Amino acid sequence: MSDETGATTGADGATGPGAAGGPGRRVRVVLVDDHRMFRTGVQAEIGRTDITGVEVVGEAADVDQAVSVITATRPEVVLLDVHLPGGGGVEVLRRCAAVMAAAEDPVRFLALSVSDAAEDVIGVIRGGARGYVTKTITGDDLVDSIFRVQEGDAVFSPRLAGFVLDAFASTDAPPVDEDLDRLTQREREVLRLIARGYAYKEVAKQLYISVKTVESHVSAVLRKLQLSNRHELTRWAAARRLV
């Protein structure tokens, strides 16, 4: 299925104009994610260069580290988490605008996040990322997406491309939700998962945080939104189409 950017939905479920890479292909990658265990897992999955063609040349856990590592290593592709200490993925993109716009060997960004929220997708794409895939992606599909982005293609997990097309087709500014704006990015992530029926342990596993931290975020969300329990929270989120 083609979209207006020329991207197509492949058998792997991610979108792009066709399989990139192939025998002998290599791509240099930097991983940016604030969870060390997740970075370790991704590197173990895709970083077997002799098999995947992916060479992980650096890692970073926050915005300042990311900008420093990207500037020093000049990778071809950066796997970028959306929510990072220091300003998030959008701030990394803003501070790396020069290397993205380089006439020779530009650095390209592929967002890799647990979030599938429209505002997160649109935010990083407006910031200059070439694509957005969720952390449910398989290792093989992620490798394929990296090579596609290296070639300059637009790559998205299923249904996320629609968010981008809708956003760029519309000239209207999105409505401001003052209640939602009171929440931090992490609180919004927890809110969506709880509203989808996830147990605290499942939320903790998805976000690589402790159950106690999840409980703290839920308490903060309920307090800020003046809600009494998770059932009210679910109705609140559903009314705003956050689930």
Disulfide bonds with the S-S distance in Angstrom:
none
